[in-house]
Amino acid sequence: MASARPHRFSHTASLRERLGHYARLTRLHKPIGTLLLLWPMLWALWLAAGGLPALDVLTIFVLGTLLMRSAGCVINDYADRHFDGHVERTRERPLATGAVSEREALILFAVLVALAAALVMLTNRLTVLLALGGVALAVTYPFAKRYTYLPQMHLGAAFGWAVPMAFAAQSGAVPPLAWLTFCAALLWAVIYDTEYAMVDRDDDLKVGIKSTAILFDDNDRLIIALLQVLLLCNLWLIGEQARLGGSYYLGLAAAACLFAYQQWLIRDRSRAGCFAAFMNNNWVGGVIFAGVAAGLPA
């Protein structure tokens, strides 16, 4: 499929312009994706440590989250470079407009992954081995939407993979609690990325991109509600297994209220409402983290 925009890549662009294009390509101007990746990782680190984690591990994972989210955006846009020009929300992305070349994008992706790998090498062997799976998930996710209507599950696995890595780095093991938390991260990603996909559903149908929003069709709100309930049950089990206090369950109550608000936002399936519901998930991640941090035994 040909791009909807003429190729505007120029070798004469100033360094400042190039860096600006790279910042847009890595979504530095849109931190919501980093935050949605960050929250489950923070849940995991605090649960693994039983409180404040080791400062070096916390620093490595915060920086690694930023690098891998940026790398994920680059490879996603590379995979979608011939589609983004046909979608209202993505038509101004640097690869779609030609502001960044394909070669530049691949080099930038390699540099970001190399920097993240260097950080992981500062941890232990188990974390390094798990990181290989994380890279595989990140690289293959953008192509999943060509072949399956469940790319949101693939994204959930990619975003949630920071959870077992965090447990491994902090405690040297990946106990059942880690996998229960991974499942929570996966479920949550399917919820918010389905809301996100609802924004693009009409455009995706035209260009042949698959998503859970298309798969669920008119049952989208109902299925999202069921997933929200399932996620809250999963989080309740995490609280019981980790023996978290009452503050944690107050956090879950706040998350439940936010989920109800999201249902109201997507009631008419408008682009603006679905996007607002997606953005609201930052608060969900935050209140759950606050509950974990406050609910851990002293």
Buried (B, 14 or more C-beta within 10 A) or exposed (E): EEBBBEEEBEEEBEEEEBEBBBEBBBBBEEEBBBBBBBBBBBBBBBBBBBEEBEEEBBEBBBEBBBBBBBBBBBBBBBBBBBBBBBBEEBBEBBBBBBBBBEEBBEEBBEBBBEBBBEBBEBBBEBBBEBBEBBBEBBBBBBBBBEEBBBBBBBBBBBBBBBBBBBBBBBBEEBBEBBBBBBBBBBBBBBBBBBBBBBBBBEBBEEBEBBBBBBBBEEEBBEBBBEBBEBBBEBBBBBBEBBEBBEBBBBBBEBBBEBBEBBBEBBEEBEBEBBBBBBBBBBBBBBBBBBBBBBBBEE
